[in-house]
Amino acid sequence: MAEALAVPRSPRFPVPRRVLRWLTATLLVCAVTLWIAMAEIDRLVAGVVTPDGGNSSVTILSGFGAFGARDTWSVWAGLDQEDHEQLAALVTVHVAIDFAFALLYGALLFRLARGRILARIIAVTAAALDVTEGVLLLFAIRDAGSTPPAAAVLGVVTNLKWLVLALFVLGLLATPLLRKRVFGRLRRLAGTVQFHRLTVTAVGLVAVLALLPVPGINDQMPDSQRLWAEGSPGPFLASSLVVPVIALGLQYIGRLRSVLAWQLWAESYIPELPPSWRLWLAGPVVLLAALAVMAAGGFPVERSNWWQYGIFIGVPLILLAVSVVMKFVSMLGSPFSFRARWAMCPHGEDRRRAMDAWCGGDNLALLLIAVAGMSLVRSFAGPAAMMLVEPGLVASMPDGWPLRVWGLLAFGAVLAAGAYPLRSVLLRRAPRLFGPDPRNGFGQWPYLKHLVLALGAVPLLALLLAPAFFTAFLGVSATAVLGIGSWALLFGAVVVWAQQRQPLEIFYRMGFRANPILSLMAAALALGQLSGGGDAMHLPRTGKVPVSPERNAVDAEFRDWLGKSTPCNTKAGNGKTVRPMLLVAAEGGGIRAASWTTRVFGALAGTGCGKTATLLSSGVSGGSLGLVLVTRYAPRGEGAGTGLATASDAVAAPEALSVSVGGAIVSDLVAGGTGLLIPNRSRGDFAWHDRAALMEREWERRAPFLDAAFDPSARGAAGAVILNSTVTGSGCRLVLSQVKLPGSKDASDAAAPECLSEDGPPVSIDFFDPANGFCDTDLRWSTAAMISARFPLISPAGRLRYGRAAEAGCTPAGAFQAIDGGYAEGSGLGTVSDVWGTLREVVQDYNGGPGAGTEQHPYVVPVFVYIRNSPGVDLAARVPAPVAELAVPLAGLKAKANQVEAGAWLQRLGAASDVCLDTECDAASGAVLDKLGGDGTVVVAPKSRPAIDPPLGWTLSMLSQNLLDEALEAEKGQDNGGSGELPGLGKLLAVLSPPGAGAPD
């Protein structure tokens, strides 16, 4: 113990041995890296689906459960030979990684149990059982089509492994020596984390974004990194520069903080310098100067944000003024017993705590580089495994892609495993590279804090004033690391600046030993964000011409559609003419939803009548963006839209997500905390843009047709589009519709638009209805789509002001916060159901009219199409097992959610789809419905496969786009759904290609 705490000063040993240690940190990082890789492989295993929709995973198989053969084997027995070979290959890769993982965690447990032979035997036994489990799994997975003989033994070994691990934990708690060691280290770790909380926060945020293996939104950063292997080296080079620079800055902050720790706990140091009044004036002076510059430059200064200005300016000045008064009173003497001199006692000597701070600061800074390596493993473990099981994948990717994938994967593994050993070598040979020696006091490196301050401030200014320019070549990962790291360096430099000074008098009298600078900064930003930053911060971008209030009612839209959709006429067996009418719902899901929606409509528009078959489409989030792209790039009746695919792929590029991340971390954070709407440059326009506006302008740069005024009369292959958003608080559905919603109300003097009034649309607010009095209705197409797609935190809640129209314009009386439509209902089918209630009567009257069933007056058959982009539509639902009686109330909560899921809406729509009033109409409708298996509902969704699911976010790699293309081709060729599945795209295309209509374009 004494050797561990020794502080050698000999030139031969300039660095303490504890600081040089690397083995435990390396074992931990490597174990987590392997666990992440196994999680990615297991997601591919779960994508291997049987013909009846069954699937399983290695995680389920290797968890604690039955001692005999488990259900997983009966599921896998249903696979055909080709799918089983893919499964066996993936399981083999998983087991190989698990062998290394067992070795690593066994070594860690063995080291933890130092001094107790029995505990070490248990640790080795657990690792050995894990390896045995893997060997048995390798033998068992070879048997296709049946439950292998080794399955029962495997279940026993798996459960024994978990029981032995539980025994090890119990042994730790029951053995005083081990219990004291574990809890003592945890307490010391907590102290170190608290002391270096700024670095912990920065590295932790990056780690959550990059490493957390949660499907969906957390797949954004890995998918953006996969672009590095597809011929986009710029962002990789930027990340390769940004990560070490930020890590070095955090290293210097950690060392400067460790100097303080050494002085406090090894040298009995007490701050002697008086408080710095300049530190407390810096924030107010900067904010006042920025306001003056903006006013002088003609930029708007929001007066409504005065209270935010007041908080940011007033709090430091009040604290400073109160402290001055208290100090003055203490010097004169007072009835409050204020003393003129300090009476702070030094900390007791605790060199171990000082060494903990030193080692912790160094290790935390280096962890950022290790996290970067781990993120590469997460990003490329899946593609590397896919190449092993699907050789044809390489043909669809650019030349050199496999080599770059394996190279980046290997680079990430080396980076994660080698960061700490390399640091140890460099510390021995060049210790000054890592900053000042904490033992030598405050006089070292006097300009280091200035360097750290510059490393933090300069990137923040760049991202604040020109986010689109800098994030374009930084990419998503480098932007996130640079933004988060720069704030940590800026705040860290301020903390270091103040750490040698006494706290303000007010804090000293409250018992503080230092100024709570970080807490005050966090409180100021939090107070500023209480109301979301003020209305002006997140107003939608507007033009000069409001959207025309003249919109078709549902019956008028139906009549217009009848005149445009004559190519869809089909002769029925009874000699009557029938025409399918599509009502489409596009599920939300970010850019994945937009890309899938445009691909599906591209396929529909390539058929004989698909260009005009759709009456209306309801979209949510990314589905709304897809419908807008279809409207602008595939006009109704003008071919398949040759620019649609190009525009769709263009908006999926990473620049939109990069600039949004930069805006969220810098400009929106500053504006939300201070109220200061600092203008930034985006596409040549120097004005205030929040992160939503920055993303919209990037979409417009990639797809220029989105930079036009929203037109209620424009129709594309998607028909009349209805974009769904959600109002926070009330939960009302906010609808931006090209048609007038059924039940739209007359103008009223209500204080705010309502969604529960008897004369309005069901639980909805029609944004373009003049009776609702919304002010900012002169939207662009990109802005209309964004209002439906504002999914925090990537895009903020929009502020939609309402009031009463006057000659001088709209006078706002209040504002709603509009967020992603998926918060209310994620499928878009709810709005279709609401519209169908009125439209059904219109279609029934038409089908029952005189001359119905002729070429000039065909019967109309509704077909409800649900464009689902989320994976898993082909998976069979597992029968729920009984739960403990105490858990029944929690288990019952899911019932309410099931009532508003897509399947429930499709059932309701299918049950209400009958629009025939006579038998001839029923017979003629069979010409359409029989091709759909007798059902009027269609689900178009990508089927599960052992592949990486495209992420729920706002960028797609080429690999993800190719997977969507392959899924679409598979859907086209599939004319029969699986067990329990609704008809898919293949059957729908057959319906939309009536005889004589011509081949698909």
Rosetta blueprint (number, residue, H / E / L):
1 M L
2 A H
3 E H
4 A H
5 L H
6 A L
7 V L
8 P L
9 R L
10 S L
11 P L
12 R L
13 F L
14 P L
15 V L
16 P L
17 R H
18 R H
19 V H
20 L H
21 R L
22 W L
23 L H
24 T H
25 A H
26 T H
27 L H
28 L H
29 V H
30 C H
31 A H
32 V H
33 T H
34 L H
35 W H
36 I H
37 A H
38 M H
39 A H
40 E H
41 I H
42 D H
43 R H
44 L H
45 V H
46 A H
47 G L
48 V L
49 V L
50 T L
51 P L
52 D L
53 G L
54 G L
55 N L
56 S L
57 S L
58 V H
59 T H
60 I H
61 L H
62 S L
63 G L
64 F L
65 G L
66 A L
67 F L
68 G L
69 A L
70 R L
71 D H
72 T H
73 W H
74 S H
75 V H
76 W H
77 A L
78 G L
79 L L
80 D L
81 Q H
82 E H
83 D H
84 H H
85 E H
86 Q H
87 L H
88 A H
89 A H
90 L H
91 V H
92 T H
93 V H
94 H H
95 V H
96 A H
97 I H
98 D H
99 F H
100 A H
101 F H
102 A H
103 L H
104 L H
105 Y H
106 G H
107 A H
108 L H
109 L H
110 F H
111 R H
112 L H
113 A L
114 R L
115 G L
116 R L
117 I H
118 L H
119 A H
120 R H
121 I H
122 I H
123 A H
124 V H
125 T H
126 A H
127 A H
128 A H
129 L H
130 D H
131 V H
132 T H
133 E H
134 G H
135 V H
136 L H
137 L H
138 L H
139 F H
140 A H
141 I L
142 R L
143 D L
144 A L
145 G L
146 S L
147 T L
148 P L
149 P L
150 A H
151 A H
152 A H
153 V H
154 L H
155 G H
156 V H
157 V H
158 T H
159 N H
160 L H
161 K H
162 W H
163 L H
164 V H
165 L H
166 A H
167 L H
168 F H
169 V H
170 L H
171 G H
172 L H
173 L H
174 A H
175 T L
176 P H
177 L H
178 L H
179 R H
180 K H
181 R H
182 V H
183 F H
184 G H
185 R H
186 L H
187 R H
188 R H
189 L H
190 A H
191 G H
192 T H
193 V H
194 Q H
195 F H
196 H L
197 R H
198 L H
199 T H
200 V H
201 T H
202 A H
203 V H
204 G H
205 L H
206 V H
207 A H
208 V H
209 L H
210 A H
211 L H
212 L L
213 P L
214 V L
215 P L
216 G L
217 I H
218 N H
219 D H
220 Q H
221 M H
222 P H
223 D H
224 S H
225 Q H
226 R H
227 L H
228 W H
229 A H
230 E H
231 G L
232 S L
233 P H
234 G H
235 P H
236 F H
237 L H
238 A H
239 S H
240 S H
241 L H
242 V H
243 V H
244 P H
245 V H
246 I H
247 A H
248 L H
249 G H
250 L H
251 Q H
252 Y H
253 I H
254 G H
255 R H
256 L H
257 R H
258 S H
259 V H
260 L H
261 A H
262 W H
263 Q H
264 L H
265 W H
266 A H
267 E L
268 S L
269 Y L
270 I L
271 P L
272 E L
273 L E
274 P L
275 P L
276 S L
277 W H
278 R H
279 L H
280 W H
281 L H
282 A H
283 G H
284 P H
285 V H
286 V H
287 L H
288 L H
289 A H
290 A H
291 L H
292 A H
293 V H
294 M H
295 A H
296 A H
297 G L
298 G L
299 F L
300 P L
301 V L
302 E L
303 R H
304 S H
305 N H
306 W H
307 W H
308 Q H
309 Y H
310 G H
311 I H
312 F H
313 I H
314 G H
315 V H
316 P H
317 L H
318 I H
319 L H
320 L H
321 A H
322 V H
323 S H
324 V H
325 V H
326 M H
327 K H
328 F H
329 V H
330 S H
331 M H
332 L H
333 G L
334 S L
335 P L
336 F L
337 S L
338 F L
339 R L
340 A L
341 R L
342 W L
343 A L
344 M L
345 C L
346 P L
347 H L
348 G L
349 E L
350 D L
351 R H
352 R H
353 R H
354 A H
355 M H
356 D H
357 A H
358 W H
359 C H
360 G H
361 G H
362 D H
363 N H
364 L H
365 A H
366 L H
367 L H
368 L H
369 I H
370 A H
371 V H
372 A H
373 G H
374 M H
375 S H
376 L H
377 V H
378 R H
379 S H
380 F H
381 A H
382 G H
383 P H
384 A H
385 A H
386 M H
387 M H
388 L H
389 V H
390 E L
391 P H
392 G H
393 L H
394 V H
395 A H
396 S H
397 M L
398 P L
399 D L
400 G L
401 W H
402 P H
403 L H
404 R H
405 V H
406 W H
407 G H
408 L H
409 L H
410 A H
411 F H
412 G H
413 A H
414 V H
415 L H
416 A H
417 A H
418 G H
419 A H
420 Y H
421 P H
422 L H
423 R H
424 S H
425 V H
426 L H
427 L H
428 R H
429 R H
430 A L
431 P H
432 R H
433 L H
434 F H
435 G L
436 P L
437 D L
438 P H
439 R H
440 N H
441 G L
442 F L
443 G L
444 Q L
445 W L
446 P L
447 Y L
448 L H
449 K H
450 H H
451 L H
452 V H
453 L H
454 A H
455 L H
456 G H
457 A H
458 V H
459 P H
460 L H
461 L H
462 A H
463 L H
464 L H
465 L H
466 A L
467 P H
468 A H
469 F H
470 F H
471 T H
472 A H
473 F H
474 L H
475 G H
476 V H
477 S H
478 A H
479 T H
480 A H
481 V H
482 L H
483 G H
484 I H
485 G H
486 S H
487 W H
488 A H
489 L H
490 L H
491 F H
492 G H
493 A H
494 V H
495 V H
496 V H
497 W H
498 A H
499 Q L
500 Q L
501 R E
502 Q L
503 P L
504 L L
505 E H
506 I H
507 F H
508 Y H
509 R H
510 M L
511 G L
512 F L
513 R L
514 A L
515 N L
516 P L
517 I H
518 L H
519 S H
520 L H
521 M H
522 A H
523 A H
524 A H
525 L H
526 A H
527 L H
528 G H
529 Q L
530 L L
531 S L
532 G L
533 G L
534 G L
535 D H
536 A H
537 M H
538 H H
539 L L
540 P L
541 R L
542 T L
543 G L
544 K L
545 V L
546 P L
547 V L
548 S L
549 P L
550 E L
551 R L
552 N E
553 A L
554 V H
555 D H
556 A H
557 E H
558 F H
559 R H
560 D H
561 W H
562 L H
563 G H
564 K H
565 S L
566 T H
567 P H
568 C H
569 N L
570 T E
571 K E
572 A L
573 G L
574 N L
575 G L
576 K L
577 T E
578 V E
579 R E
580 P E
581 M E
582 L E
583 L E
584 V E
585 A E
586 A E
587 E L
588 G L
589 G L
590 G H
591 I H
592 R H
593 A H
594 A H
595 S H
596 W H
597 T H
598 T H
599 R H
600 V H
601 F H
602 G H
603 A H
604 L H
605 A H
606 G L
607 T L
608 G L
609 C L
610 G L
611 K L
612 T L
613 A L
614 T E
615 L E
616 L E
617 S E
618 S E
619 G E
620 V E
621 S L
622 G H
623 G H
624 S H
625 L H
626 G H
627 L H
628 V H
629 L H
630 V H
631 T H
632 R H
633 Y H
634 A L
635 P E
636 R L
637 G L
638 E L
639 G L
640 A L
641 G L
642 T L
643 G L
644 L H
645 A H
646 T H
647 A H
648 S H
649 D H
650 A H
651 V H
652 A L
653 A L
654 P L
655 E H
656 A H
657 L H
658 S H
659 V H
660 S H
661 V H
662 G H
663 G H
664 A H
665 I H
666 V H
667 S H
668 D H
669 L H
670 V H
671 A H
672 G H
673 G H
674 T H
675 G L
676 L L
677 L L
678 I L
679 P L
680 N E
681 R E
682 S E
683 R L
684 G L
685 D E
686 F E
687 A E
688 W L
689 H L
690 D L
691 R H
692 A H
693 A H
694 L H
695 M H
696 E H
697 R H
698 E H
699 W H
700 E H
701 R H
702 R H
703 A L
704 P H
705 F H
706 L H
707 D L
708 A L
709 A E
710 F L
711 D L
712 P L
713 S L
714 A L
715 R L
716 G E
717 A L
718 A L
719 G E
720 A E
721 V E
722 I E
723 L E
724 N E
725 S E
726 T E
727 V E
728 T L
729 G L
730 S L
731 G L
732 C L
733 R E
734 L E
735 V E
736 L E
737 S E
738 Q L
739 V E
740 K L
741 L L
742 P L
743 G L
744 S L
745 K L
746 D L
747 A L
748 S L
749 D L
750 A L
751 A L
752 A L
753 P L
754 E L
755 C L
756 L L
757 S L
758 E L
759 D L
760 G L
761 P L
762 P L
763 V L
764 S E
765 I E
766 D E
767 F L
768 F L
769 D L
770 P H
771 A H
772 N H
773 G L
774 F E
775 C L
776 D L
777 T L
778 D L
779 L L
780 R E
781 W H
782 S H
783 T H
784 A H
785 A H
786 M H
787 I H
788 S H
789 A L
790 R L
791 F L
792 P L
793 L L
794 I L
795 S L
796 P L
797 A L
798 G E
799 R E
800 L E
801 R E
802 Y E
803 G E
804 R E
805 A E
806 A E
807 E L
808 A L
809 G E
810 C E
811 T E
812 P E
813 A E
814 G E
815 A E
816 F E
817 Q E
818 A E
819 I E
820 D E
821 G H
822 G H
823 Y H
824 A L
825 E L
826 G L
827 S L
828 G L
829 L H
830 G H
831 T H
832 V H
833 S H
834 D H
835 V H
836 W H
837 G H
838 T H
839 L H
840 R H
841 E H
842 V H
843 V H
844 Q H
845 D H
846 Y H
847 N H
848 G L
849 G L
850 P L
851 G L
852 A L
853 G L
854 T L
855 E L
856 Q L
857 H L
858 P L
859 Y E
860 V E
861 V E
862 P E
863 V E
864 F E
865 V E
866 Y E
867 I E
868 R L
869 N L
870 S L
871 P L
872 G L
873 V L
874 D L
875 L L
876 A L
877 A L
878 R L
879 V L
880 P L
881 A L
882 P L
883 V L
884 A L
885 E H
886 L H
887 A H
888 V H
889 P H
890 L H
891 A H
892 G L
893 L H
894 K H
895 A H
896 K H
897 A H
898 N H
899 Q L
900 V L
901 E L
902 A H
903 G H
904 A H
905 W H
906 L H
907 Q H
908 R H
909 L H
910 G H
911 A H
912 A L
913 S L
914 D L
915 V L
916 C L
917 L L
918 D L
919 T H
920 E H
921 C H
922 D H
923 A H
924 A H
925 S H
926 G H
927 A H
928 V H
929 L H
930 D H
931 K H
932 L H
933 G L
934 G L
935 D L
936 G L
937 T E
938 V E
939 V E
940 V E
941 A L
942 P L
943 K L
944 S L
945 R L
946 P L
947 A L
948 I L
949 D L
950 P L
951 P L
952 L L
953 G L
954 W L
955 T L
956 L L
957 S L
958 M H
959 L H
960 S H
961 Q H
962 N H
963 L H
964 L H
965 D H
966 E H
967 A H
968 L H
969 E H
970 A H
971 E H
972 K H
973 G H
974 Q L
975 D L
976 N L
977 G L
978 G L
979 S L
980 G L
981 E L
982 L L
983 P L
984 G L
985 L H
986 G H
987 K H
988 L H
989 L H
990 A H
991 V H
992 L L
993 S L
994 P L
995 P L
996 G L
997 A L
998 G L
999 A L
1000 P L
1001 D L
